[in-house]
């Protein structure tokens, strides 16, 4: 885990997120704590990670998500060389390269 993000404020934020019970509560909390752009960017990054895992090309990812190739590169670097957060979540969502038609649940 990166020491640069770990502090009391971030611990408190993550503790708060863990208290959310459903998607509606997530929308309520995140709408208050972040801008629409920040929330959308996080969602796009998760979609980029999913698409990379499923073998999509940069061109396909740009077309679907509208993110820059720089963002795709950053997500790819995190996906393969980061703290394994993307891998953990994609695994839990059932997203793997053996089933390219599977979509994120929900």
ZAMARGU-4260 file (C-alpha; in steps of 0.2 Angstrom, whole numbers, plus 5000, padded with zeros to 4 digits):
<rodrens>
0) 5000/5000/5000 | 5006/5017/4995 | 5011/5027/5011 | 5008/5043/5002 | 4989/5041/5003
5) 4988/5033/5020 | 4984/5045/5034 | 4970/5048/5047 | 4959/5058/5034 | 4960/5044/5021
10) 4957/5031/5035 | 4941/5041/5040 | 4935/5042/5022 | 4938/5023/5019 | 4929/5019/5035
15) 4914/5030/5029 | 4914/5021/5012 | 4913/5004/5021 | 4898/5010/5031 | 4888/5013/5015
20) 4874/4999/5013 | 4869/5000/4995 | 4871/5009/4978 | 4858/5023/4983 | 4868/5027/4998
25) 4884/5027/4987 | 4876/5040/4976 | 4871/5051/4990 | 4888/5051/4999 | 4898/5053/4983
30) 4887/5067/4976 | 4891/5077/4992 | 4909/5073/4994 | 4915/5073/4975 | 4911/5083/4960
35) 4902/5074/4946 | 4918/5075/4935 | 4928/5066/4949 | 4915/5052/4951 | 4913/5050/4932
40) 4932/5049/4931 | 4933/5035/4944 | 4919/5025/4935 | 4928/5028/4918 | 4945/5021/4925
45) 4936/5005/4932 | 4928/5003/4915 | 4946/5005/4907 | 4953/4992/4918 | 4939/4980/4914
50) 4941/4983/4895 | 4960/4980/4897 | 4958/4964/4906 | 4946/4958/4892 | 4959/4962/4879
55) 4951/4978/4871 | 4963/4989/4861 | 4966/5007/4866 | 4956/5013/4851 | 4941/5003/4857
60) 4943/5010/4875 | 4944/5028/4869 | 4929/5025/4858 | 4918/5018/4872 | 4924/5028/4887
65) 4931/5044/4879 | 4946/5044/4890 | 4963/5049/4884 | 4977/5036/4879 | 4987/5044/4894
70) 4973/5038/4906 | 4972/5021/4898 | 4991/5020/4900 | 4990/5025/4919 | 4976/5012/4922
75) 4986/4999/4913 | 5001/5002/4923 | 4991/5001/4939 | 4982/4986/4933 | 4998/4976/4930
80) 5011/4984/4942 | 5000/4993/4955 | 4994/4987/4972 | 4982/4974/4964 | 4966/4984/4969
85) 4959/4983/4951 | 4963/4965/4950 | 4954/4962/4967 | 4939/4971/4962 | 4938/4964/4944
90) 4940/4947/4951 | 4926/4950/4964 | 4915/4957/4950 | 4918/4941/4940 | 4927/4950/4926
95) 4941/4939/4918 | 4948/4937/4901 | 4940/4920/4899 | 4923/4928/4897 | 4924/4943/4886
100) 4905/4946/4885 | 4903/4947/4904 | 4898/4965/4910 | 4900/4973/4927 | 4886/4968/4937
105) 4873/4981/4943
</rodrens>
